[in-house]
């Protein structure tokens, strides 16, 4: 559980470092409100789906993301050997 929690925190920090998150806009350019409390019912509750926009903060960060993605494809242990 500790590894999972730390991994989630690292992922969140990396997303916020690299990207701007903002509410989705409708056809008129108005922000679509994000519900403050809208969760699924049952034992394993989780937030209901909501739309949002995500954009990379800078071109430099986009290049870092692209390099990390290409590196992850090369070092993926589940990737079929060619």
Rosetta blueprint (number, residue, H / E / L):
1 X L
2 X H
3 X H
4 X H
5 X H
6 X H
7 X H
8 X H
9 X H
10 X H
11 X H
12 X H
13 X H
14 X H
15 X H
16 X H
17 X H
18 X H
19 X E
20 X E
21 X E
22 X E
23 X E
24 X L
25 X E
26 X L
27 X L
28 X L
29 X L
30 X L
31 X E
32 X L
33 X L
34 X L
35 X L
36 X L
37 X L
38 X L
39 X E
40 X L
41 X L
42 X L
43 X L
44 X L
45 X L
46 X L
47 X E
48 X L
49 X L
50 X L
51 X L
52 X E
53 X E
54 X E
55 X E
56 X E
57 X L
58 X L
59 X H
60 X H
61 X H
62 X H
63 X H
64 X H
65 X H
66 X H
67 X H
68 X H
69 X H
70 X H
71 X H
72 X H
73 X H
74 X H
75 X L
76 X L
77 X L
78 X L
79 X L
80 X L
81 X L
82 X L
